[in-house]
Amino acid sequence: MGSSAFCIGLGYSIRPLADDLLHEGWSVTGTTRSQDKAEALRKDGLQAKIWDSTRDKLDPETVFASDVVIVSVAPSEGTCPVIKALGDVSGIRSNGQILYLSSSGVYGDYDGAWIDETATCRPGTARGKDRLAAENQWTMLAERTGCRLTLCRLAGIYGPGRSAIDSLSGDTKGARAGLSRRVVKPGQVFNRI
C-alpha cells in the first residue's frame, strides 16, 4: 500500500505539493469549501472533501490515518480552526507527520536585522500572534498524538494577479483606489514568493 496525505485547505499554496505527491504514487485527499473546487480536484485525480471550517467537524481517526497531514488553513482569533474541528484527540496515536504552514510573521519586527528559524518569536500583529498561537496548539497536539510536527514559516505567497507588482501596475482594486504605493527604503529587503 502506498503513502497517503491529507491536505486540509487544499488551495493555491498546497496544490503543487499535492500534485507532486500524486505523481509519486501517493493517495492524496484534500479539503475545499466549494463543490466546484472539489470536482476540479477530483478531475485531476485527487480525492476531495468539502469542509467548512466555521461549522464542520473533522474525524481525527480519518485525518491521522494518513502518513502526512498538511495544514494551510489560517487561524482566527488565536485558534486554529482545524484543531477546533478535530475536537478530542485523546485516543489518537499516530506515527505520521504533520506539516503546518505558518507565517514568517511570527518573528515580528527585527528592525531590518537578518534572522533565521532560531530567532525568538515576538509577533507584533494580530495575524502574527494568531499564527504563533496556532503553532503552539499544533505543537501540543503533536505531543499528545505522537505525530512528528514540522512548522513551515512561509513568507508572503502571492497567487496569480496578487503580487505587489500586480497591485502596482495591474488593474487591481487597490491600484484603482490609489492604495498602491512604492516603498523606498535604503537597504530594504523583501521576502516574497
N, C-alpha and C positions, 0 to 999 in steps of 0.2 A: 504494500500500500504506500502511496506517495505522501509527501508532506502537504499540510493544509494551513491556510492563512485565513483569518477572519479580520476583515478591514472595516472598522467602524468609522463611517464617514468617508465612503469611497468616492472622493471627489478629485479635483484637479491635482492636489498635492500627492495623493497616494496612487493615482491611476498608473503612472509609468512603472512603479514598483509592482503593482498588481499584474500588469501586463507581462513584465519580465518573469515573475513567478509562474504565471500561467504557461508561458512558453517553455519554462524549465520543467513542466510536468506537475506543478503544484495544483491542488484543488483550492480555488480562491472564492471566498464568499465575502460580499460586502453589503453594507447598509447604505441606503439612499432615502431621500424624503419623498420622491415622486415616482409614480408608476412609469412615466415616460423614461426617466433615467434608469429605472430598474430594467425596463425592456431593452434599452440600448446596451446595458451591461451584459444582459443575457445573450444578446445577439453576438457579442464579442467573446462568448464562452465563459463569462464569469457568472457565478451564482449571485443573485441579488435578493435582498430582503428590504422591504420598506419599513423604515423605523423613524418615528417622530420622537425626538429626544425630550420633548416637553410633556409627553403623556404615555409613551410606551415603555414597558419593562423589557429587559434583555434576560434571556435564560442563561445564568452563569455556567451551567453544565455544558450547554451548546457552545458558548463562547470559548471556554477554557479547554474544550476537547481539541481545539486547533493547536497546531505546533507553534504558531505565532499569532498574536493578536496585535493589530496595528491600529492605533487610535489617533484620529486627526480632528476630533470634534472639539471646538473651543469651549473653555469653561465659561461660566456665567455666575456672577455674584459669589466668587470664592469656591464654587463647586463644579467638579467635572460632571456633566450630565450622564456620562457613561457609567461612572461609579455609582451615581444615584440610581440609574436604571438597572444596574446589576443587583442591587439590594444586598441581601445576606449571602456572603460567600464563605461563611464559616466552615461549611462542609467540603469545600473545593480544595483539592490538592492537584498541582499540575507541575510537570517538568517542562512546560512550554516557556515561550519568550513573549514579553510584552514590549512593544515599541511604541512609546508615547511621543508624538510630535508636539513639542512645546515651542517656545519662542526665546530668542536671544534677549527679549525684553525683560526677562527675569533678572538680568545683571544690573539693570538700571544705568544711570548716567555716570560714566567714569571720566567725564570731562576731557574726552579725547585720548585717554591713555589706552594703550594696547592691553587687551585682556584675553584670557583663554578660559577653558572649562574649569580651571581651578579657582577662578575669581569668586569672591563672595557675592552671593545674590542679594541685591538690595534694590528691588524694583521701585520705581518712583511713580508709576502709572497704575491705575486701577486694573488695566488689562495685564500688566506685568505681574501684579500681586495675585490676580486670579490664576495666571499660569503657574506661578510658584506654588500656590495652594493646591492646584491640581497635581503638580509633580509630587508634592508631599502625600497626597491621597493615593496616587499610584504606587508610591514607594511603600506605604503601609499595606496596600492591597497585595503587592508582590510578596512582601514578607509573610502575610497570612496564608497565601496560596502556594508559596514555594516557586512561583514563576521567576524567571530572570528578567529584570527590567533594564531597558535602555532608554534613556531620555535623550531625544534629539532636539537640541535648541536651534531651531531654524531662524534665519534672518527673514526679512520680508520677502514673501514669494508672490510674484505678480503674474497672474494668468494673462492670456492674450487680451490686449486692449486695456490692461490695468496698471501698467508700469508708470513710473514717474515720467518717462519720456513721452508715453502716450498722453498723459494728462497735460503736459506742457505743449505738445504740438498737435495733438489729435482733436477730434470733435467729441470731447467728453463733457459731461455735465459740469465738472469742476472748471474746465477751460472756458466753457461758455459763460459761467457765472463769474469769471475773473478770479477764481480761487487759486489758480496755478501761479507759482512764483519760483524764481530761481533762488537757490541758496548759494551765496558766495562767502566762503569762509576759507582763508588760507589754511592749507593742510587738511581740509575736511576729507574724510574717507567715508564712503557709503558702503554698506554691506547689503546688497540687494540681489535677489535671484530672480 
